[in-house]
């Protein structure tokens, strides 16, 4: 099955918030991303509202026609928002309230009971649940034990090492993907994937269900245009040659 491309539009909201007002319009950008070929829209609202805001999430619900993925730390306000909006997928991320960006996966062993309880709340409402985790086979297995439908592998370590030794960079991710298959849990990935490293990642992990890409894609769109950039990323997922 083809790997789906979900476009994270947080950076569009960051640009809007820097000036104030409603330009660029994140709802229109989401609709355009889908029109240009994106197979999903991802947002990551944080409590300080510095990019995507809770009201944006509510507005996007009626517009997104592909797959709507909401990421975030499952604090009470986030849980309430997700249950209100009922997206296709919620991705649970252990962010500190002041985190600049997601920088670590769950310690599933330590938070197993909390994650089981939280996953159960979302699954009861028919919301597919994914846990943001490091590329570690044991962690992936423990994530499956929480009842989560998928894991999202934190790919910053892969991206950082890729330019120096891509075989070493991909090795732990291949093992994590094998663990996901053995545990019968779906597999997503995200963080610092870009046009340089995406096709190799996809080539080595054919079981990959979805990638969520925001920062790099929006930066590339400044040069190539949004429509062309989305098509470039889709080609990386379809034409994954070594």
C-alpha positions as MATLAB code, in Angstrom:
seq = 'XXXXXXXXXXXXXXXXXXXXXXXXXXXXXXXXXXXXXXXXXXXXXXXXXXXXXXXXXXXXXXXXXXXXXXXXXXXXXXXXXXXXXXXXXXXXXXXXXXXXXXXXXXXXXXXXXXXXXXXXXXXXXXXXXXXXXXXXXXXXXXXXXXXXXXXXXXXXXXXXXXXXXXXXXXXXXXXXXXXXXXXXXXXXXXXXXXXXXXXXXXXXXXXXXXXXXXXXXXXXXXXXXXXXXXXXXXXXXXXXXX';
ca = [
       0.000    0.000    0.000;
       1.256    3.521   -0.742;
       2.527    5.551    2.179;
       0.227    8.501    2.820;
       1.504   12.071    3.037;
      -0.032   14.154    5.824;
       0.945   17.823    5.678;
       1.482   19.528    9.025;
       0.275   23.128    8.650;
       1.522   24.477   11.986;
       4.116   26.683   10.291;
       1.395   28.346    8.223;
      -0.288   29.363   11.467;
       3.067   30.560   12.839;
       3.371   32.939    9.887;
      -0.183   34.194   10.398;
       0.348   34.749   14.107;
       3.575   36.679   13.536;
       1.592   39.472   11.888;
      -1.839   38.984   13.420;
      -5.045   38.853   11.458;
      -6.077   35.972    9.228;
      -3.401   35.832    6.507;
      -2.400   33.231    5.532;
      -5.699   31.468    6.051;
      -4.871   28.064    7.556;
      -8.253   26.617    6.603;
      -7.788   27.592    2.964;
      -4.213   26.271    2.989;
      -5.438   22.924    4.316;
      -8.029   22.718    1.546;
      -5.384   23.639   -1.022;
      -2.965   21.005    0.300;
      -5.638   18.374   -0.227;
      -6.448   19.737   -3.671;
      -2.749   19.511   -4.545;
      -2.569   15.851   -3.552;
      -1.957   15.642    0.199;
      -3.676   12.627    1.719;
      -4.016   14.109    5.181;
      -3.717   17.246    7.293;
      -1.883   17.305   10.620;
      -2.049   19.968   13.315;
      -0.342   20.172   16.690;
      -2.093   22.721   18.916;
      -0.144   23.715   22.014;
      -1.592   25.374   25.113;
       0.192   28.681   24.445;
      -1.486   29.019   21.016;
       1.708   30.124   19.302;
       0.779   28.432   16.029;
      -2.336   26.296   15.496;
      -5.037   27.325   17.946;
      -7.928   25.329   19.305;
     -10.392   27.385   17.240;
      -8.372   26.548   14.108;
      -8.798   22.867   14.886;
     -12.552   23.296   15.172;
     -12.702   25.211   11.876;
     -10.579   22.633   10.078;
     -12.858   19.766   11.053;
     -15.545   20.854    8.592;
     -13.034   21.364    5.761;
     -10.586   18.470    5.861;
     -11.891   15.754    3.577;
      -8.954   13.359    3.583;
      -7.550   12.373    6.995;
      -7.424   14.737    9.941;
      -4.652   14.046   12.468;
      -4.379   16.027   15.707;
      -1.093   15.754   17.622;
      -0.413   16.837   21.166;
       0.250   16.133   24.800;
      -2.942   14.632   26.270;
      -3.542   17.253   28.941;
      -7.186   17.734   29.902;
      -7.866   20.585   27.468;
      -6.334   18.637   24.578;
      -8.335   15.511   25.356;
     -11.523   17.565   25.485;
     -10.723   19.193   22.128;
     -10.053   15.856   20.419;
     -13.261   14.351   21.781;
     -15.177   17.400   20.576;
     -13.694   17.376   17.070;
     -13.391   13.580   16.621;
     -10.576   13.522   14.034;
      -9.600   10.411   12.118;
      -6.438   10.073   14.189;
      -4.946   11.465   17.381;
      -1.187   11.252   17.912;
      -0.114   11.476   21.542;
       3.173   13.332   22.053;
       4.903   13.901   25.428;
       5.681   17.576   24.865;
       6.471   19.979   27.649;
       4.164   23.000   27.602;
       7.012   25.247   26.398;
       8.616   22.846   23.906;
       9.719   24.495   20.671;
       9.128   21.269   18.787;
       8.616   17.614   19.601;
      11.984   16.255   20.700;
      11.376   12.861   22.318;
       9.033    9.916   22.280;
       7.086    8.385   25.149;
       8.759    6.370   27.860;
       6.056    3.755   27.438;
       7.261    1.571   30.300;
       6.993    4.478   32.756;
       3.667    5.813   31.475;
       2.014    2.528   30.508;
      -1.059    2.854   32.739;
      -1.681    6.478   31.768;
      -1.337    5.665   28.079;
      -3.635    2.640   28.288;
      -6.307    4.720   29.982;
      -5.948    7.598   27.533;
      -5.922    5.384   24.455;
      -9.089    3.683   25.703;
     -10.893    7.036   25.911;
     -10.167    7.854   22.266;
     -10.745    4.373   20.911;
     -14.152    4.310   22.588;
     -15.082    7.215   20.302;
     -13.731    5.489   17.188;
     -10.618    7.679   16.949;
      -7.499    5.906   15.719;
      -4.719    6.469   18.234;
      -0.975    6.681   17.601;
       1.881    7.053   20.106;
       4.961    9.122   19.287;
       7.938    6.913   20.185;
      11.654    6.478   19.575;
      12.854    3.816   17.169;
      13.228    1.010   19.679;
      11.773   -2.463   19.265;
      10.932   -2.908   22.938;
       9.205    0.479   23.091;
       7.144   -0.352   20.017;
       6.050   -3.635   21.578;
       5.052   -1.891   24.790;
       3.134    0.709   22.773;
       1.108   -2.079   21.199;
       0.260   -3.336   24.696;
      -1.414   -0.005   25.500;
      -4.041   -0.690   22.853;
      -2.771    2.005   20.483;
      -3.531    1.431   16.803;
      -0.225    2.841   15.575;
       3.110    4.256   16.595;
       4.760    7.274   15.029;
       8.530    6.892   14.936;
      10.467   10.016   15.925;
      12.784   10.410   12.930;
      15.062   13.302   13.926;
      17.947   10.898   14.793;
      17.611    9.337   11.337;
      17.646   12.730    9.615;
      20.667   13.920   11.619;
      22.767   10.859   10.752;
      21.498   10.311    7.200;
      24.008   12.635    5.545;
      26.940   10.804    7.129;
      25.907    7.140    7.075;
      22.428    6.360    5.872;
      22.705    2.610    6.503;
      23.561    3.202   10.156;
      20.875    5.876   10.319;
      18.092    3.623    9.089;
      19.045    0.443   10.977;
      17.155    1.087   14.263;
      14.103    2.213   12.321;
      14.044   -0.997   10.310;
      14.171   -2.985   13.555;
      11.387   -0.856   15.030;
       9.286   -1.384   11.900;
       9.792   -5.141   12.158;
       8.683   -4.985   15.786;
       5.558   -3.075   14.739;
       4.690   -5.742   12.193;
       5.242   -8.490   14.762;
       2.978   -6.653   17.221;
       0.324   -6.018   14.540;
       0.427   -2.264   15.060;
       0.427    0.359   12.314;
       3.442    2.534   11.559;
       3.736    6.278   11.015;
       6.841    8.469   11.018;
       7.700   12.123   11.338;
      10.194   14.830   12.281;
      12.853   16.277    9.959;
      11.930   14.075    7.006;
      12.581   16.001    3.805;
      13.171   15.706    0.058;
      16.738   14.493    0.620;
      16.058   11.626    3.026;
      12.432   10.587    2.535;
      12.701    8.167   -0.386;
      15.444    6.094    1.281;
      13.412    5.882    4.468;
      10.395    4.660    2.497;
      12.493    2.217    0.483;
      13.876    0.568    3.612;
      10.532    0.474    5.459;
       7.879   -0.696    2.994;
       5.331   -1.206    5.791;
       5.188    2.550    6.488;
       1.562    3.721    6.622;
       1.976    7.486    6.853;
       4.471   10.320    7.161;
       3.660   13.664    8.740;
       5.792   16.476    7.346;
       5.496   20.161    8.110;
       8.575   22.334    8.635;
      10.636   21.063    5.699;
       7.674   20.973    3.335;
       6.560   24.513    4.117;
      10.154   25.759    3.764;
      10.462   24.035    0.377;
       7.185   25.628   -0.687;
       8.819   29.067   -0.374;
      11.046   28.096   -3.287;
       8.976   25.631   -5.305;
       5.406   26.670   -4.556;
       2.973   24.666   -2.436;
       1.411   22.577   -5.187;
       4.737   21.614   -6.754;
       6.266   20.868   -3.348;
       3.488   18.483   -2.368;
       3.914   16.692   -5.675;
       7.661   16.447   -5.089;
       7.087   14.795   -1.706;
       4.520   12.405   -3.146;
       7.037   11.362   -5.790;
       9.578   10.604   -3.080;
       7.058    8.238   -1.495;
       6.159    6.571   -4.790;
       9.556    6.479   -6.522;
      11.670    5.252   -3.663;
      14.885    4.172   -5.354;
      18.271    3.757   -3.672;
];
